[in-house]
Amino acid sequence: MRFKTWKLVDAEQVHPKIEQVVYTYIATDFEGQDSAHEDVSEKITLKPIDFSEAKRMAEVDEHAFWPNRLFRQVDSFEALIALPEYK
């Protein structure tokens, strides 16, 4: 997927003993979708979900790298897009 606008909204150090930061961006202004360029052993499948499903997933611990902190602080898709840029 290609988007015109990208905004960094979170950077989280996810492991206390190693340098592992998960950066979360909000992308808007969809421009198009290209074919995936996967490595030999990869199989990437996009699964569109609505905002309520994303909120539900934020409440489940099994989604360790899901942006739980962000989804827990917003109540709508519009509020998610309006999050301030991370500094």
Secondary structure as the mmCIF struct_conf table of DSSP 4:
data_model
#
loop_
_struct_conf.conf_type_id
_struct_conf.id
_struct_conf.beg_label_comp_id
_struct_conf.beg_label_asym_id
_struct_conf.beg_label_seq_id
_struct_conf.end_label_comp_id
_struct_conf.end_label_asym_id
_struct_conf.end_label_seq_id
STRN STRN1 ARG A 2 GLN A 13
BEND BEND1 PRO A 16 ILE A 18
STRN STRN2 VAL A 21 GLY A 32
TURN_TY1_P TURN_TY1_P1 VAL A 40 SER A 41
HELX_RH_AL_P HELX_RH_AL_P1 PHE A 51 ALA A 58
TURN_TY1_P TURN_TY1_P2 GLU A 59 GLU A 59
TURN_TY1_P TURN_TY1_P3 ASP A 61 GLU A 62
TURN_TY1_P TURN_TY1_P4 ALA A 64 PHE A 65
BEND BEND2 TRP A 66 TRP A 66
HELX_RH_AL_P HELX_RH_AL_P2 ASN A 68 ARG A 72
TURN_TY1_P TURN_TY1_P5 GLN A 73 GLN A 73
BEND BEND3 ASP A 75 SER A 76
HELX_RH_AL_P HELX_RH_AL_P3 PHE A 77 ILE A 81
TURN_TY1_P TURN_TY1_P6 ALA A 82 ALA A 82
HELX_LH_PP_P HELX_LH_PP_P1 LEU A 83 TYR A 86
#
